[in-house]
Amino acid sequence: MKRFFSALLLIVSSVLVLTACGGSNNSSTPQETPDAGVGNEPPAAVDPPAQGDVSSIVVLYNRIDWRDNMEDTSIIRSADELRDFYEELKAANDNELDNDLVWRFTGDQYNDSFFADNFLVLITVSETSGSNRHALSSIAEDNNKLIINIDREIPDIGTADMAGWLIVIELSNNYSITAADVIFTDVIVD
């Protein structure tokens, strides 16, 4: 009987070790908030990209506290609107947010000069795994509405923790929109 339990313990331990190691062999690069640096100059307005080209759009991916029913999209057109959004976000996240996000929302990054030529689309989303990541795949304007397509990158092996994300998209006022629809497409990554 001792041998049976020893063998069972060895098998369970091996499976746990292999599972933990398997998660670290993920070849995809998670998309986190890019290294933005610190400066006081707002970014220049960027013309809407050519259809399908999202390489010139600044997108920030910020992990936030998960909460139930957090899927929402907000269009922010002023520093005052952003302050209100930030205060609600801070309260919902136990006052612990990513330092880069805090600097952008409370510093000079998104000020009146920025909003003179630009606006923000803020997308909150909950994920069933903290391993899932996101990537903007396309953006288009249709009848004064933005259609935003985001790939939900799901690894073969993920974690079982819940995760919240705030996706920040900087866009030029050259878009004449009043609403936005966000479409998530699951993409399995190795």
C-alpha positions in Angstrom: 0.0 0.0 0.0 2.9 2.3 0.8 4.3 1.8 -2.7 1.0 2.6 -4.3 0.7 5.9 -2.5 4.4 6.7 -3.2 3.9 6.0 -6.9 0.7 8.0 -6.9 2.4 10.9 -5.3 5.3 10.7 -7.8 2.8 10.7 -10.7 0.8 13.7 -9.4 4.0 15.6 -8.7 5.3 14.9 -12.2 2.1 16.1 -13.8 2.1 19.3 -11.8 5.7 20.1 -12.7 5.1 19.4 -16.4 2.0 21.5 -16.4 3.8 24.4 -14.8 6.7 24.1 -17.2 4.4 23.8 -20.2 2.9 27.2 -19.5 6.3 28.9 -19.7 7.0 27.6 -23.2 4.4 29.8 -24.8 6.0 31.3 -27.9 3.6 34.2 -28.2 4.7 37.5 -26.8 2.1 38.9 -24.4 1.0 42.4 -25.2 1.3 44.6 -22.1 1.5 48.4 -21.8 4.3 49.5 -24.1 7.3 51.3 -22.6 6.0 54.8 -23.1 8.7 56.9 -21.4 7.8 60.0 -19.5 7.4 63.3 -21.3 5.1 66.3 -21.1 4.3 66.7 -24.8 1.0 65.3 -26.0 1.2 63.1 -29.0 0.4 64.8 -32.3 -3.0 64.0 -33.9 -2.8 61.0 -36.2 -4.9 60.7 -39.3 -7.2 57.7 -39.4 -5.1 54.8 -40.8 -5.7 53.2 -44.2 -8.4 50.5 -44.0 -6.9 47.6 -42.1 -3.7 49.3 -41.0 -3.6 49.7 -37.3 0.2 50.1 -36.9 0.1 53.9 -36.4 -2.6 53.7 -33.7 -1.4 53.9 -30.1 -3.0 51.1 -28.0 -2.2 50.4 -24.4 -3.2 47.1 -22.6 -3.5 47.5 -18.9 -4.3 44.8 -16.4 -6.9 45.9 -13.8 -8.9 44.2 -11.1 -11.5 41.7 -12.3 -15.1 42.3 -11.4 -18.4 40.9 -12.7 -20.1 42.5 -15.7 -17.2 44.9 -16.4 -17.5 44.9 -20.2 -17.9 48.5 -21.3 -16.7 50.9 -24.0 -16.3 54.7 -23.3 -15.5 57.5 -25.6 -13.6 60.2 -23.8 -13.3 63.6 -25.5 -12.0 65.8 -22.6 -9.7 65.9 -19.6 -12.7 66.3 -17.3 -14.4 63.2 -18.7 -11.1 61.3 -18.3 -10.8 62.4 -14.7 -14.3 61.2 -13.9 -13.5 57.8 -15.6 -10.3 57.5 -13.7 -11.9 58.2 -10.3 -14.4 55.5 -10.9 -11.7 53.1 -12.1 -9.5 53.9 -9.2 -12.3 53.2 -6.7 -13.2 49.9 -8.4 -9.5 48.8 -8.3 -8.8 49.4 -4.6 -6.7 52.4 -5.6 -4.0 50.2 -7.1 -3.4 50.8 -10.8 -0.4 50.4 -13.1 2.0 53.4 -12.6 2.1 54.1 -16.3 -1.7 54.2 -16.5 -1.8 56.5 -13.4 0.7 58.9 -15.0 -1.1 59.0 -18.3 -4.5 59.6 -16.7 -3.4 62.1 -14.0 -0.3 63.7 -15.6 0.1 65.8 -18.6 -0.2 63.0 -21.2 -4.0 63.4 -21.7 -4.5 67.1 -21.2 -6.5 69.8 -23.0 -3.9 70.0 -25.8 -4.2 66.2 -26.4 -8.0 66.4 -26.5 -8.0 69.4 -28.9 -6.8 67.0 -31.7 -7.6 63.5 -30.3 -9.9 61.4 -28.3 -9.7 58.1 -26.4 -11.7 54.9 -26.6 -11.5 53.0 -23.3 -12.6 49.4 -23.3 -12.9 47.3 -20.1 -13.2 43.6 -20.5 -13.1 40.6 -18.2 -11.2 37.4 -19.0 -11.6 33.9 -17.6 -7.8 33.5 -17.7 -5.1 35.9 -16.8 -3.1 34.3 -19.6 -5.3 35.8 -22.3 -4.0 38.8 -24.1 -5.4 41.3 -26.7 -4.3 42.8 -30.0 -6.1 45.5 -32.0 -6.7 43.9 -35.4 -8.7 46.5 -37.3 -10.7 49.6 -36.9 -13.2 51.2 -39.3 -15.8 53.9 -39.3 -19.3 53.1 -40.4 -22.2 55.6 -40.2 -20.6 57.6 -37.3 -19.8 54.5 -35.4 -16.4 52.9 -34.8 -16.2 49.2 -35.5 -13.2 47.9 -33.4 -12.0 44.4 -33.9 -9.7 43.0 -31.2 -8.1 39.5 -31.3 -8.3 37.7 -27.9 -5.1 35.7 -27.9 -5.7 32.5 -26.0 -2.7 30.3 -25.2 -2.9 26.5 -25.4 -2.2 26.3 -21.7 -3.7 29.1 -19.5 -4.3 29.9 -15.9 -7.6 29.6 -14.1 -7.6 33.1 -12.6 -10.0 35.8 -13.6 -8.4 39.0 -15.1 -9.7 42.4 -15.9 -8.2 44.6 -18.7 -8.5 48.2 -19.7 -7.6 48.8 -23.4 -6.8 52.4 -24.2 -6.9 53.5 -27.9 -5.7 56.9 -28.9 -7.5 58.2 -32.0 -7.5 61.4 -34.0 -10.5 63.7 -34.0 -10.6 63.1 -37.8 -12.9 60.3 -36.9 -16.5 61.7 -36.7 -18.0 59.1 -34.4 -20.7 59.1 -31.7 -20.5 55.4 -30.7 -18.3 52.3 -30.9 -18.8 48.6 -31.2 -16.1 46.2 -30.1 -15.9 42.7 -31.5 -13.6 40.2 -29.9 -12.3 37.3 -31.9 -10.7 34.3 -30.1 -7.3 33.4 -31.6 -5.5 30.3 -30.2 -1.7 30.9 -29.9 1.0 28.3 -29.3 
